[in-house]
Amino acid sequence: MATMLSLGALATLIDQLRSDGRQVIAPVLRDSTISLDEIDSIDDLPTGLTEEQDGGRYRLENLDRPELFGNSTPAIPWKRWLYAERTLLLKATRDNGSVTIAEPEPDYPPLAFLGIRSCDVTSLDILDRVLLEPVDPAYAARRESLFVVAVSCARPGGTCFCSSMGTGPAPTSGYDIALTELCSDDQHEFFAEAGTTKGQEQLDRLIGREPTSEDLAMVGRLENEATQTMGRQLDPSHPSAAADRYDHPHWDAVAERCLACANCTLVCPTCFCSTTEDTTDLSGAVTERWRTWDSCFTLSFSFLAGAPVRTSTKSRYRQWLLHKLVTWHDQFGTSGCVGCGRCITWCPVGIDLTAEIAAIAHDPGGPS
């Protein structure tokens, strides 16, 4: 059952989650960007701030209202708290001629994601298909205890295209509680709906009121306006058309601009490429094997049988884009892209996947 929550009730919800032993991860202001970090109270949220986003461009802007969730997607992906940059896989210890090998026992504090947008909620479902089938123990331990408080996106960024991907702007599943912020001259409340029993139990502990017809109309209006103001669009026919033009000259044109810096994969909420590295202490008695994030844009990632398979930037960009939009469907049954736009915003040279895929799809004259 839906309910209207005041600012005070939202503050109480944060307190409840923390008193339940959860670390609450939410949008925060860090280094002139909206990022993510653990918060202690409602005061840690980036009040009255939004962003101007475009290809290779990010600037903060002040709002004329004290919205708590006036931003779109944070600069870093939420996956960082579930699929860490570095994860210890095993530890080998040598003692008196014998070697003991042990896997670490999962021991992670339960998490709550507050303010996660619909596109990023979808990214969690996509990662579940990758990392729970088969099971990645570290990811599964964190994911199992996760509590999700999603927020409808009322101000899409200039690089967002979630409506094209069917992942937003309002969450439809994958959350425990979904909020829509209603902030005007005479109102600042949150339309709240429970998506799970856990979510309803949290809402039942709060003081709220029944939504009015005006509240419901405002919720619908905000969603419609967000859909109409998406910064980017992606035609669903473009990916398959581009896949049929494997040697199109525009791949070379993109490669001339691409720095192969891997920014796009590091900020992507669904990229999961990794590598392993072994470390040894100075005595040689203890060895650890770590999994670390990697990127298909690095030359070493495709190293096989003495040499890299994808030697050109062109081949690596093409592999990334077609995997994300085309072959991910074959591998996992969904698209690997949620339309969050981070790869466009945080590309140093402003490469826009929606524009690049359209340029190839619209030019049938290129070789296939």
C-alpha positions as CSV (number, residue, x, y, z in Angstrom):
1,M,0.0,0.0,0.0
2,A,1.3,3.4,-1.0
3,T,1.9,6.1,1.6
4,M,3.2,9.7,1.7
5,L,6.3,10.3,3.9
6,S,7.5,13.6,5.2
7,L,11.2,14.6,5.4
8,G,11.1,13.6,9.0
9,A,9.8,10.1,8.1
10,L,12.6,9.7,5.5
11,A,15.1,10.6,8.2
12,T,13.6,8.0,10.4
13,L,13.8,5.4,7.7
14,I,17.5,6.0,7.4
15,D,17.8,5.7,11.2
16,Q,15.8,2.5,11.1
17,L,18.1,0.9,8.5
18,R,21.2,1.9,10.4
19,S,19.8,0.6,13.7
20,D,19.1,-2.7,11.9
21,G,22.9,-2.9,11.4
22,R,23.0,-1.8,7.8
23,Q,25.5,0.5,6.1
24,V,23.3,3.0,4.2
25,I,24.9,3.9,0.8
26,A,23.5,6.9,-0.9
27,P,24.3,9.9,-3.2
28,V,26.7,12.4,-1.6
29,L,28.7,15.4,-2.7
30,R,32.4,14.4,-3.2
31,D,35.0,16.4,-5.1
32,S,32.5,18.5,-7.0
33,T,30.5,15.5,-8.2
34,I,27.5,13.5,-7.0
35,S,29.1,10.3,-5.9
36,L,28.2,7.4,-3.6
37,D,29.3,6.8,0.0
38,E,28.0,5.6,3.4
39,I,25.7,8.2,5.1
40,D,24.8,8.7,8.7
41,S,21.7,10.9,8.3
42,I,19.5,12.7,5.8
43,D,21.8,15.7,6.1
44,D,24.5,13.9,4.1
45,L,22.4,13.8,0.9
46,P,23.2,16.4,-1.8
47,T,20.4,18.8,-1.1
48,G,19.4,21.2,-3.9
49,L,21.9,20.0,-6.4
50,T,21.6,18.5,-9.9
51,E,24.1,18.0,-12.8
52,E,24.7,19.2,-16.3
53,Q,25.9,16.2,-18.3
54,D,27.0,15.8,-21.9
55,G,29.6,13.9,-23.8
56,G,32.8,14.3,-21.8
57,R,31.2,17.0,-19.7
58,Y,29.9,17.1,-16.1
59,R,29.0,20.2,-14.1
60,L,27.1,20.7,-10.9
61,E,24.1,23.1,-10.8
62,N,22.1,24.5,-8.0
63,L,18.3,23.9,-8.0
64,D,15.8,26.5,-6.8
65,R,14.3,23.9,-4.5
66,P,15.8,21.8,-1.7
67,E,15.3,18.5,-3.5
68,L,17.3,15.6,-2.0
69,F,17.4,13.5,-5.1
70,G,17.6,16.1,-7.8
71,N,20.5,14.4,-9.4
72,S,20.4,11.6,-12.0
73,T,23.1,8.9,-11.9
74,P,26.0,9.2,-9.5
75,A,29.5,9.3,-11.0
76,I,30.4,5.8,-9.8
77,P,28.3,2.6,-10.1
78,W,26.5,1.0,-7.2
79,K,28.1,-2.4,-8.2
80,R,31.3,-1.2,-6.3
81,W,29.6,-2.3,-3.0
82,L,28.6,-5.7,-4.3
83,Y,31.3,-6.6,-6.7
84,A,34.4,-4.9,-5.2
85,E,37.4,-3.6,-7.1
86,R,39.5,-6.1,-5.2
87,T,38.4,-9.3,-3.7
88,L,40.5,-11.9,-1.9
89,L,39.9,-15.3,-3.4
90,L,42.3,-17.5,-1.5
91,K,45.2,-17.4,0.9
92,A,48.1,-20.0,1.0
93,T,50.3,-20.2,4.1
94,R,53.5,-22.3,4.3
95,D,54.5,-23.5,7.7
96,N,57.2,-26.1,8.5
97,G,57.1,-27.6,5.1
98,S,53.3,-27.9,4.8
99,V,51.0,-25.6,2.8
100,T,47.5,-24.6,3.9
101,I,45.1,-23.1,1.3
102,A,42.0,-21.4,2.6
103,E,39.2,-19.4,1.1
104,P,38.0,-16.4,3.1
105,E,34.8,-16.7,4.9
106,P,32.2,-14.1,3.7
107,D,31.9,-11.5,6.4
108,Y,30.3,-8.4,5.0
109,P,28.0,-5.9,6.8
110,P,24.4,-5.8,5.4
111,L,23.9,-2.9,3.0
112,A,21.0,-0.6,2.1
113,F,21.1,1.3,-1.2
114,L,19.1,4.6,-0.8
115,G,18.4,6.8,-3.8
116,I,19.3,4.2,-6.5
117,R,17.6,5.0,-9.8
118,S,15.6,2.6,-11.9
119,C,18.4,2.0,-14.5
120,D,20.8,1.1,-11.7
121,V,18.2,-1.2,-10.1
122,T,18.0,-3.0,-13.4
123,S,21.8,-3.3,-13.5
124,L,21.6,-5.3,-10.3
125,D,19.3,-7.8,-11.9
126,I,21.7,-8.0,-14.9
127,L,24.7,-8.6,-12.6
128,D,22.7,-11.3,-10.8
129,R,22.5,-13.3,-14.1
130,V,26.3,-13.0,-14.4
131,L,27.4,-13.5,-10.8
132,L,24.8,-15.8,-9.3
133,E,24.7,-18.3,-12.2
134,P,27.1,-19.9,-11.2
135,V,27.4,-18.4,-7.7
136,D,30.2,-15.9,-6.9
137,P,30.4,-16.3,-3.1
138,A,31.5,-12.7,-2.3
139,Y,28.8,-11.1,-4.6
140,A,26.1,-13.5,-3.3
141,A,26.8,-12.7,0.3
142,R,26.5,-9.0,-0.2
143,R,23.5,-9.2,-2.6
144,E,21.5,-11.5,-0.3
145,S,21.3,-9.0,2.5
146,L,20.9,-5.9,0.4
147,F,17.9,-3.6,1.1
148,V,17.0,-1.4,-1.9
149,V,15.3,2.0,-1.6
150,A,14.8,3.2,-5.2
151,V,13.9,6.7,-6.3
152,S,12.1,7.6,-9.5
153,C,14.1,9.8,-11.7
154,A,12.5,13.2,-12.2
155,R,15.5,15.0,-13.7
156,P,17.2,12.7,-16.3
157,G,20.8,13.7,-17.2
158,G,21.8,15.0,-20.6
159,T,23.3,11.6,-21.5
160,C,20.5,9.4,-20.1
161,F,18.5,7.1,-22.4
162,C,16.9,4.7,-19.9
163,S,13.4,5.1,-21.6
164,S,14.9,3.7,-24.8
165,M,16.2,0.6,-22.9
166,G,12.9,0.1,-20.9
167,T,14.7,0.5,-17.6
168,G,13.2,3.8,-16.4
169,P,12.6,6.5,-15.4
170,A,10.4,4.9,-12.7
171,P,11.3,1.5,-11.1
172,T,8.9,-1.3,-11.6
173,S,10.7,-4.2,-9.8
174,G,13.8,-5.1,-7.9
175,Y,13.2,-2.7,-5.0
176,D,12.1,-3.1,-1.4
177,I,10.8,0.5,-1.3
178,A,10.3,2.9,-4.2
179,L,10.1,6.7,-3.6
180,T,9.0,9.6,-5.7
181,E,10.1,12.9,-4.4
182,L,7.4,15.6,-4.6
183,C,9.0,19.0,-4.0
184,S,7.2,22.3,-4.7
185,D,6.7,25.6,-3.0
186,D,4.2,24.2,-0.6
187,Q,5.1,20.5,-0.4
188,H,8.1,18.3,0.2
189,E,7.1,14.7,0.6
190,F,7.8,11.3,-0.8
191,F,5.3,9.0,-2.4
192,A,6.4,5.5,-1.1
193,E,5.5,2.1,-2.3
194,A,6.7,-1.3,-0.9
195,G,8.0,-3.9,-3.4
196,T,8.6,-6.6,-0.8
197,T,7.5,-7.8,2.6
198,K,10.8,-6.4,4.0
199,G,9.9,-3.0,2.5
200,Q,6.4,-3.0,3.8
201,E,7.7,-3.8,7.3
202,Q,9.9,-0.8,7.2
203,L,7.1,1.5,6.0
204,D,4.8,0.1,8.7
205,R,7.2,1.5,11.3
206,L,6.9,5.0,9.9
207,I,4.2,7.7,10.2
208,G,2.7,8.6,6.9
209,R,-0.5,9.6,5.3
210,E,-2.7,8.3,2.5
211,P,-1.9,9.8,-1.0
212,T,-4.5,12.2,-2.5
213,S,-5.5,12.2,-6.1
214,E,-3.3,15.3,-6.5
215,D,-0.3,13.4,-5.2
216,L,-1.0,10.5,-7.6
217,A,-1.4,13.0,-10.5
218,M,1.9,14.6,-9.6
219,V,3.7,11.2,-9.5
220,G,2.4,10.4,-13.0
221,R,3.2,13.8,-14.4
222,L,6.8,13.7,-13.1
223,E,7.3,10.3,-14.8
224,N,5.9,11.5,-18.1
225,E,8.0,14.6,-18.0
226,A,11.2,12.6,-17.3
227,T,10.4,10.3,-20.2
228,Q,10.0,13.3,-22.5
229,T,13.2,15.0,-21.4
230,M,15.7,12.2,-21.8
231,G,19.0,13.5,-23.1
232,R,19.6,10.7,-25.5
233,Q,17.6,8.1,-27.5
234,L,18.7,4.7,-28.8
235,D,16.7,3.1,-31.7
236,P,16.2,-0.6,-30.9
237,S,16.9,-1.5,-34.5
238,H,20.4,0.0,-34.5
239,P,22.4,-2.6,-32.5
240,S,21.5,-5.5,-34.8
241,A,22.1,-3.4,-37.9
242,A,25.5,-2.4,-36.6
243,A,26.4,-6.0,-35.8
244,D,25.8,-6.9,-39.5
245,R,28.4,-4.2,-40.4
246,Y,31.4,-5.6,-38.7
247,D,34.0,-3.9,-41.0
248,H,32.1,-0.6,-41.4
249,P,34.6,2.3,-41.8
250,H,32.9,4.1,-38.9
251,W,34.5,1.7,-36.5
252,D,37.9,3.1,-37.6
253,A,36.5,6.7,-37.1
254,V,35.6,5.9,-33.5
255,A,38.9,4.3,-32.9
256,E,40.8,7.4,-34.0
257,R,39.1,9.3,-31.1
258,C,39.0,6.5,-28.5
259,L,41.9,6.6,-25.9
260,A,41.3,3.0,-24.8
261,C,41.4,4.5,-21.3
262,A,38.7,2.1,-19.9
263,N,36.7,4.9,-18.3
264,C,33.5,3.7,-19.9
265,T,33.9,0.2,-18.4
266,L,34.9,1.4,-15.0
267,V,31.8,3.6,-14.6
268,C,29.5,1.1,-16.3
269,P,27.1,-0.5,-13.8
270,T,27.1,-3.9,-15.5
271,C,30.7,-4.4,-16.8
272,F,32.2,-7.3,-14.9
273,C,35.5,-8.0,-16.6
274,S,38.2,-9.1,-14.1
275,T,41.6,-10.6,-13.8
276,T,43.5,-12.3,-11.0
277,E,46.8,-11.4,-9.4
278,D,49.0,-13.2,-6.9
279,T,50.9,-11.5,-4.1
280,T,53.5,-12.9,-1.8
281,D,54.9,-11.5,1.4
282,L,58.7,-10.9,1.7
283,S,59.3,-14.1,3.6
284,G,57.5,-16.2,0.9
285,A,55.4,-17.8,3.6
286,V,52.1,-16.2,2.6
287,T,50.6,-16.0,-0.8
288,E,47.2,-14.4,-1.7
289,R,45.2,-14.5,-4.9
290,W,43.1,-11.5,-5.6
291,R,40.4,-10.8,-8.2
292,T,40.6,-7.2,-9.5
293,W,38.5,-5.2,-12.0
294,D,39.9,-5.2,-15.5
295,S,38.6,-3.9,-18.8
296,C,38.2,-5.3,-22.3
297,F,39.8,-2.1,-23.5
298,T,43.2,-3.0,-22.2
299,L,45.6,-4.7,-24.6
300,S,46.5,-7.4,-22.1
301,F,42.9,-8.4,-21.5
302,S,42.7,-10.5,-24.7
303,F,46.3,-11.9,-24.2
304,L,46.1,-15.5,-25.4
305,A,48.7,-18.0,-26.5
306,G,51.5,-15.5,-26.3
307,A,49.9,-12.5,-27.9
308,P,46.7,-10.3,-27.6
309,V,43.8,-11.3,-29.8
310,R,42.4,-7.8,-30.1
311,T,45.5,-5.7,-31.0
312,S,43.6,-2.6,-32.3
313,T,41.5,0.0,-30.4
314,K,39.0,-0.5,-33.2
315,S,38.6,-4.2,-32.4
316,R,38.3,-3.6,-28.6
317,Y,35.7,-0.8,-28.9
318,R,33.7,-2.9,-31.4
319,Q,33.9,-5.9,-29.0
320,W,32.7,-3.8,-26.0
321,L,29.8,-2.1,-27.8
322,L,28.5,-5.1,-29.6
323,H,28.8,-7.3,-26.5
324,K,26.9,-4.7,-24.5
325,L,24.1,-4.2,-27.0
326,V,23.9,-7.4,-29.0
327,T,25.7,-10.6,-27.8
328,W,24.9,-10.0,-24.2
329,H,21.4,-11.1,-25.2
330,D,22.8,-14.4,-26.5
331,Q,24.9,-14.9,-23.3
332,F,22.5,-13.7,-20.6
333,G,19.1,-13.1,-22.1
334,T,19.1,-9.4,-21.7
335,S,20.8,-6.3,-22.9
336,G,24.0,-5.4,-21.1
337,C,23.1,-1.7,-21.3
338,V,20.7,0.1,-19.0
339,G,20.8,3.5,-20.6
340,C,22.4,5.3,-17.6
341,G,24.7,7.4,-19.9
342,R,27.8,7.2,-17.6
343,C,30.0,5.9,-20.5
344,I,29.1,9.1,-22.5
345,T,29.5,11.6,-19.7
346,W,32.8,10.2,-18.4
347,C,34.5,9.5,-21.8
348,P,37.4,12.1,-21.9
349,V,36.7,12.7,-25.6
350,G,32.9,12.5,-25.5
351,I,32.3,9.3,-27.5
352,D,28.5,8.7,-27.5
353,L,27.5,5.1,-28.1
354,T,24.0,6.2,-29.2
355,A,25.5,8.4,-31.9
356,E,28.1,5.9,-33.0
357,I,25.7,3.0,-33.3
358,A,23.3,5.2,-35.2
359,A,26.0,6.3,-37.6
360,I,26.8,2.7,-38.5
361,A,23.1,1.6,-38.7
362,H,22.1,4.5,-40.9
363,D,24.9,3.9,-43.5
364,P,24.1,0.8,-45.5
365,G,26.8,1.7,-47.9
366,G,29.6,0.6,-45.5
367,P,31.0,-2.9,-46.0
368,S,29.5,-5.7,-43.9
